[in-house]
Amino acid sequence: MKFETIETERLFIQKLDSKTMNTIFKTIDEHEIKKILGITNEEEFARQKRIHEKGYESYNQKMLNFQIVEKQSNTIIGNCGFHSWNPQHQRAEVGYALNSDEFKNKGFMKEALGKVIEYGFHQIELNRIEALIDENNTPSKKLLEYFGFTKEGIIREHYHVGGTFEDSVLYSLLKSEYKK
């Protein structure tokens, strides 16, 4: 399958919009889907299938995800993209994750996130990009600050994780503040 791809020195950043994901789930068998999306276990496949079945978009919300592929090994190492994307108001929440610790602390996410932010402001015309992180997630805090995100505040008991409610720290970056 051919993806729209952004290339960096060490990465291919492959676009997985709702149209692409619908095509994948409607035309490709489970084994190939796992291979294309870098899914290594049944739990993650079931989660992706539920997302597909419920729909990637609602009335005013869209998603745009990118899988991060390390060029040298051609391995999918993570993802980065926009969810809670509201085109009418030109804002979206960015999310990102690496698949395992072996890829952390090597600058991969900095390399990918920079291109995804640029894509957000220049290709899908966002004015505001938000990020919500756990207040104890120092690597995410440093990453967001590197790109010029501003801490706006705490959203209390925002996520339900492991039977407890946890706060989120809200960061944002405006197009007028963005420096490539």
Summary of the structure (lengths in Angstrom):
residues: 180
radius of gyration: 16.3
end to end distance: 30.6
largest distance: 44.1
contacts: 490
relative contact order: 0.12
helix: 36%
strand: 38%
